[in-house]
């Protein structure tokens, strides 16, 4: 699913919203998640998963084209850990009280 498909689905499920409002909602959610991660915070969406930032140390890498050794600086990378309910749903595991996540 792409961002535009998500916006269309949100507008479809909420006929009282204009598509432009649905787009603002999706943009706001993504922007807030991005801001939180940029500040080093963790974002948890119950039943879905958690976004966090992991730090990678500097290391020596290799240019795959030339084989030359290159220095790779340290960096921060986004990380997503799937939630228990999402994991169960993806693997066809049915448990009591899973009405939170509907199609």
Secondary structure as UniProt FT lines:
FT   HELIX           3..13
FT   TURN            15..16
FT   HELIX           19..38
FT   TURN            39..40
FT   STRAND          43..45
FT   TURN            46..48
FT   STRAND          49..56
FT   STRAND          59..62
FT   TURN            64..66
FT   STRAND          69..72
FT   STRAND          75..82
FT   HELIX           84..90
FT   TURN            91..92
FT   TURN            96..97
FT   HELIX           98..100
//
